[in-house]
Amino acid sequence: MGLDIINELIDATEQSGQHWLDAELYRVLGELRSRRDTPDVSGAEDAFHRALEIARRQQTKTFELRSALGIARLYAGNGRADAVPEVLAPVRACFDAGQDLAEIRDADELLRQLDWPARHSRAS
């Protein structure tokens, strides 16, 4: 049902020409696809990447971070944790340390769980 609603909303934005929430719509599509009883990992990844691409084009950093987090969580949960920092760290770096957003805390926590700063500095 949720997938049907999101797909209808995506279709409606195409018809209306109002694309300001496209990144969020595709991010939610990715979330829904990844949380199905039988996850559609490929479809979720495609939706998250589309969301990330749209957010970058529209220069909406918060939507970009949310999309990168979606991809990162998908990778972390599917044996591709090594790819997480590549997707997440550059987007996270666009935000000041003093900014208080749940997405920033989530990104920091995920990178910490992967021991990213330590592994990154050892690899350099």
C-alpha positions in Angstrom: 0.0 0.0 0.0 2.8 2.5 0.9 4.6 1.7 -2.3 1.4 2.4 -4.3 1.0 5.8 -2.6 4.6 6.8 -3.2 4.4 5.8 -6.8 1.2 7.8 -7.2 2.8 10.8 -5.6 5.8 10.5 -8.0 3.5 10.2 -10.9 1.6 13.3 -9.7 4.8 15.4 -9.5 5.6 14.4 -13.1 2.2 15.6 -14.2 2.2 18.8 -12.1 5.8 19.8 -12.8 6.2 20.4 -9.0 9.5 18.7 -8.3 10.6 20.3 -5.0 10.0 17.1 -3.0 11.3 14.5 -5.5 14.4 13.7 -3.5 12.3 12.9 -0.5 9.8 10.9 -2.5 12.5 8.7 -4.0 14.2 8.3 -0.6 10.9 7.1 0.9 10.5 4.8 -2.1 13.9 3.3 -1.3 13.0 2.9 2.4 9.8 1.1 1.5 11.5 -1.2 -1.0 14.3 -2.0 1.5 11.8 -2.8 4.3 9.5 -5.2 2.5 9.1 -8.7 3.8 11.3 -9.7 0.9 13.5 -6.6 0.4 14.0 -5.3 -3.1 17.6 -4.3 -2.5 18.3 -3.4 -6.1 15.2 -1.3 -6.4 15.9 0.4 -3.1 19.4 1.2 -4.1 18.2 2.6 -7.4 15.6 4.8 -5.6 18.2 6.0 -3.0 20.7 6.9 -5.8 18.0 8.8 -7.7 17.1 10.7 -4.5 20.7 11.5 -3.9 21.2 12.7 -7.5 18.1 14.9 -7.3 19.1 16.4 -3.9 22.5 17.2 -5.3 21.1 18.8 -8.4 18.6 20.9 -6.3 21.3 21.6 -3.7 19.2 20.5 -0.8 21.9 19.3 1.7 19.5 17.9 4.2 17.7 15.8 1.6 21.2 14.8 0.3 22.2 13.6 3.8 18.9 11.6 4.2 19.4 9.9 0.8 23.1 9.1 1.6 22.0 7.7 5.0 19.5 5.4 3.2 22.1 4.1 0.8 24.6 3.7 3.7 22.1 1.7 5.8 21.3 -0.4 2.9 25.0 -1.2 2.2 25.7 -1.8 5.9 22.9 -4.2 6.2 23.8 -6.1 3.0 27.5 -6.9 3.4 28.8 -3.7 1.7 29.9 -1.8 4.7 33.2 -0.8 3.1 31.2 1.3 0.6 29.4 3.3 3.4 32.1 5.9 4.1 32.5 6.7 0.4 28.8 7.6 0.1 28.2 9.1 3.6 31.4 10.8 4.7 31.5 13.5 1.9 27.9 14.5 2.5 28.3 14.5 6.3 31.3 16.8 5.9 29.1 19.5 4.4 27.5 20.1 7.8 29.0 22.0 10.7 29.8 20.1 13.9 27.4 22.4 15.9 24.4 21.7 13.8 21.8 19.7 15.6 20.0 17.4 13.2 19.0 13.8 13.8 20.5 12.9 10.4 23.9 14.2 11.4 23.9 12.2 14.6 22.8 9.1 12.7 25.5 9.6 10.1 28.1 10.1 12.8 26.9 7.0 14.7 27.0 4.8 11.5 30.5 6.0 10.6 31.6 5.4 14.2 30.2 1.8 14.2 32.2 1.1 11.1 35.3 2.6 12.8 35.6 4.9 9.8 37.8 7.7 11.1 40.4 5.2 12.5 40.3 3.0 9.4 40.5 6.0 7.1 43.6 7.5 9.0 45.3 4.1 9.0 44.8 3.7 5.2 46.3 7.2 4.5 
